[in-house]
Amino acid sequence: MKLFKQLFENNKIWVTEKEAIDKNYFAKLSEGQNPDILYIGCSDSRVTAEEMMGVKPGQMFVHRNIANLVPNNDNNSAAVIEYAIAHLKVKHIIVCGHYFCGGIKAAMQSEDLGILNPWLRNIRDVYRLHKDELNSISDETERYKRLVELNVEEQSINIVKMAVWQKSYLNSNFPIVHSLVFDIKSGRLKDLEIDFDEKLEFIREIYDLGTHK
């Protein structure tokens, strides 16, 4: 309860600090948003998107869920992506996972986790797709970290499969998809440097909606 009450005190301090720099700060915020970036990350309480990237309010549209997933049957993430691309006209989409992710760890265990099962199945499908590579890694921690990276890659590809992304990218070359991993131990961001033009060519036969014709 003490921490909850402190939130309001923290809020007052924050408001005072912002208005000391610019007395119209909140009036300007209320006029609308025009972010260049959509960030899709994990809900983990240790991974604070705006803080670790140093962005200000209004610069980044944020969606977070367990293990930074973009499943094809999830209306929540789909609506966020549709809105960000079609209405906010973002120029970049970041899918950011993190090492030592609880959701990834849970998906690696053979346990019944109740309502989490269908959600974690998306990660287990990533493991299935890359099981030869993952099973060849003898060190469990390294296998765990590699699954984090592969999950980010697969969720990024799920965005590339979406109609709203294809229509926008094939017409304007935006938004650009970036696959990142946050290393909690070092605080550093790692760019997986995935070539999505190459990925698009690979999957186009199946997922192409004909929007480039």
C-alpha positions, 0 to 999 in steps of 0.5 A: 500500500505504501508503494501505491500511495507513493505513485501519486507523490511521484506523479506530482514531482514529475508534473512539477519537473515537466512544467518547470521546463515547459509550462505548456508541456501537458497542453502540447501532449494533449494535442495528439501524438505523432510517433515514428516508432512502434515498439513491441516488447515484453511485459517484464517489469524490468524492461522499461521501453522508453527509459532504456531507449531514452525516448520522450512521450509522444515519440514511441507507440508501445505495445507489451505482452508476455514474451513480445508475441505477435500471434496471428490470432491475437486481435490485441497486437493486430489492432496496435500494428494496424493503427500504428501503420495505417493511422500513425504512419510509423516509420519503424517497428521494433520487436524487442525481446530480452534475455532471461525472459520468464515467458520464454523460460516457461515455454521451455518447460514441460508443464501445464500452465493453465490459461498460459498454455495457448499463449506459450504454444506460440513460443513452443512453435518457434522451438519446433521450427528451430529445434535442430539448431536449438537442440544442438546447443548443449549449454542450457543458458545459451539455448535459452538465449538463442530461443529468445533471439529466434522468437524475436525473429519469428514475431518480426516475420509475423509482422511482415506477413500482415496485409497492413505492413505489406501494403505500406512497405511495398508502396513506401518502403516503410515501416522498417522492421527491426529485431532487437534483444535487450541484455538485462545483465549489461543493459545493452541493446543488440540488433539481430540485423535480420534482412527482411527484404530477404525474408519477404522474398522467401515467404512471398509465395505463400503470404504475398497478398498481391499488393505489389502488383 
